[in-house]
Amino acid sequence: MYEIVKIINSTLRDQAFSNPFEYIMDNQLAAIFIFSLFSTVLCKVAFSMCGIFYKSRSNKTLGSIGYMFFYCINVQVLIKLCQWFQNIYLVISIYMLFVIALFIVLYKIKNGIRQNIV
């Protein structure tokens, strides 16, 4: 099952999502270059968000689905920000604030779930 989810995730990441920086830059090559640099940060952020709820090596399939969920959220936020604002520094600043706020909310959700279980 994990292999199927892994293939779906990589296909979605590569094919389904547009490059968010295409909305800001006229130079297609520069947009691809910036997104390829930023995608490492994006992957680490999505992995960290997934790690709030997922215990490493417990269930690879659920972990992969969680990672893809948080990756989709982050890419969609970036796409919307790039559509609304034309300044890359403003987009990255707002995105960083979004990530911080989302981490705070996710930790509060995790702590609320943990308190209700115990």
Rosetta constraint file for C-alpha pairs under 8 A:
AtomPair CA 1 CA 5 HARMONIC 6.43 0.50
AtomPair CA 1 CA 61 HARMONIC 6.68 0.50
AtomPair CA 2 CA 6 HARMONIC 5.98 0.50
AtomPair CA 2 CA 60 HARMONIC 6.23 0.50
AtomPair CA 2 CA 61 HARMONIC 4.62 0.50
AtomPair CA 2 CA 64 HARMONIC 7.62 0.50
AtomPair CA 3 CA 7 HARMONIC 6.21 0.50
AtomPair CA 4 CA 8 HARMONIC 6.27 0.50
AtomPair CA 5 CA 9 HARMONIC 6.02 0.50
AtomPair CA 5 CA 61 HARMONIC 6.66 0.50
AtomPair CA 5 CA 64 HARMONIC 6.88 0.50
AtomPair CA 5 CA 65 HARMONIC 7.05 0.50
AtomPair CA 6 CA 10 HARMONIC 6.24 0.50
AtomPair CA 6 CA 64 HARMONIC 6.73 0.50
AtomPair CA 7 CA 11 HARMONIC 6.10 0.50
AtomPair CA 8 CA 12 HARMONIC 6.08 0.50
AtomPair CA 9 CA 13 HARMONIC 6.14 0.50
AtomPair CA 9 CA 64 HARMONIC 7.70 0.50
AtomPair CA 9 CA 65 HARMONIC 7.85 0.50
AtomPair CA 9 CA 68 HARMONIC 6.21 0.50
AtomPair CA 10 CA 14 HARMONIC 6.08 0.50
AtomPair CA 11 CA 15 HARMONIC 5.71 0.50
AtomPair CA 11 CA 16 HARMONIC 7.32 0.50
AtomPair CA 12 CA 16 HARMONIC 4.82 0.50
AtomPair CA 12 CA 17 HARMONIC 6.87 0.50
AtomPair CA 13 CA 17 HARMONIC 6.22 0.50
AtomPair CA 17 CA 75 HARMONIC 7.56 0.50
AtomPair CA 18 CA 22 HARMONIC 7.97 0.50
AtomPair CA 18 CA 79 HARMONIC 7.92 0.50
AtomPair CA 19 CA 31 HARMONIC 7.41 0.50
AtomPair CA 19 CA 32 HARMONIC 7.13 0.50
AtomPair CA 19 CA 35 HARMONIC 6.72 0.50
AtomPair CA 19 CA 79 HARMONIC 7.58 0.50
AtomPair CA 20 CA 24 HARMONIC 7.91 0.50
AtomPair CA 20 CA 35 HARMONIC 7.55 0.50
AtomPair CA 20 CA 75 HARMONIC 7.37 0.50
AtomPair CA 20 CA 78 HARMONIC 5.95 0.50
AtomPair CA 20 CA 79 HARMONIC 4.42 0.50
AtomPair CA 20 CA 80 HARMONIC 7.95 0.50
AtomPair CA 20 CA 82 HARMONIC 6.07 0.50
AtomPair CA 21 CA 25 HARMONIC 6.29 0.50
AtomPair CA 21 CA 31 HARMONIC 5.23 0.50
AtomPair CA 21 CA 32 HARMONIC 7.66 0.50
AtomPair CA 21 CA 34 HARMONIC 7.46 0.50
AtomPair CA 21 CA 35 HARMONIC 6.65 0.50
AtomPair CA 21 CA 79 HARMONIC 7.53 0.50
AtomPair CA 21 CA 82 HARMONIC 6.37 0.50
AtomPair CA 22 CA 26 HARMONIC 7.07 0.50
AtomPair CA 22 CA 28 HARMONIC 6.67 0.50
AtomPair CA 22 CA 31 HARMONIC 5.56 0.50
AtomPair CA 22 CA 32 HARMONIC 7.86 0.50
AtomPair CA 23 CA 79 HARMONIC 7.90 0.50
AtomPair CA 23 CA 82 HARMONIC 5.73 0.50
AtomPair CA 23 CA 83 HARMONIC 5.77 0.50
AtomPair CA 23 CA 86 HARMONIC 7.58 0.50
AtomPair CA 24 CA 82 HARMONIC 6.03 0.50
AtomPair CA 24 CA 83 HARMONIC 7.43 0.50
AtomPair CA 24 CA 85 HARMONIC 7.69 0.50
AtomPair CA 24 CA 86 HARMONIC 5.10 0.50
AtomPair CA 24 CA 87 HARMONIC 7.06 0.50
AtomPair CA 24 CA 88 HARMONIC 7.08 0.50
AtomPair CA 25 CA 30 HARMONIC 7.39 0.50
AtomPair CA 25 CA 31 HARMONIC 6.12 0.50
AtomPair CA 26 CA 31 HARMONIC 7.98 0.50
AtomPair CA 27 CA 31 HARMONIC 6.40 0.50
AtomPair CA 28 CA 32 HARMONIC 6.27 0.50
AtomPair CA 29 CA 33 HARMONIC 6.15 0.50
AtomPair CA 30 CA 34 HARMONIC 6.08 0.50
AtomPair CA 31 CA 35 HARMONIC 6.09 0.50
AtomPair CA 32 CA 36 HARMONIC 6.04 0.50
AtomPair CA 33 CA 37 HARMONIC 6.32 0.50
AtomPair CA 34 CA 38 HARMONIC 5.99 0.50
AtomPair CA 35 CA 39 HARMONIC 5.66 0.50
AtomPair CA 36 CA 40 HARMONIC 7.21 0.50
AtomPair CA 37 CA 41 HARMONIC 7.65 0.50
AtomPair CA 38 CA 42 HARMONIC 6.21 0.50
AtomPair CA 39 CA 43 HARMONIC 5.98 0.50
AtomPair CA 40 CA 44 HARMONIC 6.31 0.50
AtomPair CA 41 CA 45 HARMONIC 6.14 0.50
AtomPair CA 42 CA 46 HARMONIC 6.16 0.50
AtomPair CA 42 CA 71 HARMONIC 7.22 0.50
AtomPair CA 42 CA 74 HARMONIC 7.22 0.50
AtomPair CA 42 CA 75 HARMONIC 7.89 0.50
AtomPair CA 43 CA 47 HARMONIC 5.99 0.50
AtomPair CA 43 CA 71 HARMONIC 6.86 0.50
AtomPair CA 44 CA 48 HARMONIC 6.04 0.50
AtomPair CA 45 CA 49 HARMONIC 6.17 0.50
AtomPair CA 45 CA 99 HARMONIC 7.92 0.50
AtomPair CA 46 CA 50 HARMONIC 6.15 0.50
AtomPair CA 46 CA 67 HARMONIC 5.90 0.50
AtomPair CA 46 CA 68 HARMONIC 7.74 0.50
AtomPair CA 46 CA 70 HARMONIC 5.06 0.50
AtomPair CA 46 CA 71 HARMONIC 5.00 0.50
AtomPair CA 46 CA 74 HARMONIC 7.24 0.50
AtomPair CA 47 CA 51 HARMONIC 6.08 0.50
AtomPair CA 47 CA 67 HARMONIC 5.71 0.50
AtomPair CA 47 CA 70 HARMONIC 7.73 0.50
AtomPair CA 47 CA 71 HARMONIC 7.96 0.50
AtomPair CA 48 CA 52 HARMONIC 6.65 0.50
AtomPair CA 49 CA 53 HARMONIC 7.76 0.50
AtomPair CA 49 CA 67 HARMONIC 7.71 0.50
AtomPair CA 49 CA 70 HARMONIC 6.65 0.50
AtomPair CA 49 CA 103 HARMONIC 6.85 0.50
AtomPair CA 49 CA 106 HARMONIC 7.68 0.50
AtomPair CA 50 CA 54 HARMONIC 5.96 0.50
AtomPair CA 50 CA 63 HARMONIC 7.06 0.50
AtomPair CA 50 CA 66 HARMONIC 5.53 0.50
AtomPair CA 50 CA 67 HARMONIC 5.29 0.50
AtomPair CA 50 CA 70 HARMONIC 6.64 0.50
AtomPair CA 51 CA 55 HARMONIC 6.50 0.50
AtomPair CA 51 CA 56 HARMONIC 7.36 0.50
AtomPair CA 52 CA 106 HARMONIC 7.34 0.50
AtomPair CA 52 CA 107 HARMONIC 7.07 0.50
AtomPair CA 52 CA 110 HARMONIC 7.44 0.50
AtomPair CA 53 CA 110 HARMONIC 7.03 0.50
AtomPair CA 54 CA 58 HARMONIC 7.64 0.50
AtomPair CA 54 CA 62 HARMONIC 7.85 0.50
AtomPair CA 54 CA 63 HARMONIC 5.99 0.50
AtomPair CA 54 CA 66 HARMONIC 7.80 0.50
AtomPair CA 55 CA 59 HARMONIC 7.99 0.50
AtomPair CA 56 CA 63 HARMONIC 7.78 0.50
AtomPair CA 59 CA 63 HARMONIC 6.21 0.50
AtomPair CA 60 CA 64 HARMONIC 5.99 0.50
AtomPair CA 61 CA 65 HARMONIC 6.25 0.50
AtomPair CA 62 CA 66 HARMONIC 6.04 0.50
AtomPair CA 63 CA 67 HARMONIC 6.05 0.50
AtomPair CA 64 CA 68 HARMONIC 6.19 0.50
AtomPair CA 65 CA 69 HARMONIC 6.17 0.50
AtomPair CA 66 CA 70 HARMONIC 6.34 0.50
AtomPair CA 67 CA 71 HARMONIC 6.02 0.50
AtomPair CA 68 CA 72 HARMONIC 6.00 0.50
AtomPair CA 69 CA 73 HARMONIC 6.37 0.50
AtomPair CA 70 CA 74 HARMONIC 6.22 0.50
AtomPair CA 71 CA 75 HARMONIC 6.16 0.50
AtomPair CA 72 CA 76 HARMONIC 6.01 0.50
AtomPair CA 73 CA 77 HARMONIC 6.19 0.50
AtomPair CA 74 CA 78 HARMONIC 6.24 0.50
AtomPair CA 75 CA 79 HARMONIC 6.12 0.50
AtomPair CA 76 CA 80 HARMONIC 6.20 0.50
AtomPair CA 77 CA 81 HARMONIC 6.10 0.50
AtomPair CA 77 CA 95 HARMONIC 7.51 0.50
AtomPair CA 78 CA 82 HARMONIC 6.06 0.50
AtomPair CA 78 CA 91 HARMONIC 7.50 0.50
AtomPair CA 78 CA 95 HARMONIC 6.84 0.50
AtomPair CA 79 CA 83 HARMONIC 6.18 0.50
AtomPair CA 80 CA 84 HARMONIC 6.20 0.50
AtomPair CA 81 CA 85 HARMONIC 5.91 0.50
AtomPair CA 81 CA 91 HARMONIC 5.81 0.50
AtomPair CA 81 CA 94 HARMONIC 7.93 0.50
AtomPair CA 81 CA 95 HARMONIC 7.72 0.50
AtomPair CA 82 CA 86 HARMONIC 6.30 0.50
AtomPair CA 82 CA 88 HARMONIC 7.65 0.50
AtomPair CA 82 CA 91 HARMONIC 6.32 0.50
AtomPair CA 85 CA 90 HARMONIC 7.30 0.50
AtomPair CA 85 CA 91 HARMONIC 6.58 0.50
AtomPair CA 86 CA 91 HARMONIC 7.79 0.50
AtomPair CA 87 CA 91 HARMONIC 6.30 0.50
AtomPair CA 88 CA 92 HARMONIC 6.14 0.50
AtomPair CA 89 CA 93 HARMONIC 6.05 0.50
AtomPair CA 90 CA 94 HARMONIC 6.08 0.50
AtomPair CA 91 CA 95 HARMONIC 5.98 0.50
AtomPair CA 92 CA 96 HARMONIC 6.08 0.50
AtomPair CA 93 CA 97 HARMONIC 6.41 0.50
AtomPair CA 94 CA 98 HARMONIC 6.17 0.50
AtomPair CA 95 CA 99 HARMONIC 6.17 0.50
AtomPair CA 96 CA 100 HARMONIC 6.24 0.50
AtomPair CA 97 CA 101 HARMONIC 6.13 0.50
AtomPair CA 98 CA 102 HARMONIC 5.99 0.50
AtomPair CA 99 CA 103 HARMONIC 6.12 0.50
AtomPair CA 100 CA 104 HARMONIC 6.35 0.50
AtomPair CA 101 CA 105 HARMONIC 6.25 0.50
AtomPair CA 102 CA 106 HARMONIC 6.00 0.50
AtomPair CA 103 CA 107 HARMONIC 6.12 0.50
AtomPair CA 104 CA 108 HARMONIC 6.24 0.50
AtomPair CA 105 CA 109 HARMONIC 6.17 0.50
AtomPair CA 106 CA 110 HARMONIC 6.13 0.50
AtomPair CA 107 CA 111 HARMONIC 6.08 0.50
AtomPair CA 108 CA 112 HARMONIC 6.02 0.50
AtomPair CA 109 CA 113 HARMONIC 6.10 0.50
AtomPair CA 110 CA 114 HARMONIC 6.08 0.50
AtomPair CA 111 CA 115 HARMONIC 6.09 0.50
AtomPair CA 112 CA 116 HARMONIC 6.27 0.50
AtomPair CA 113 CA 117 HARMONIC 6.25 0.50
AtomPair CA 114 CA 118 HARMONIC 6.18 0.50
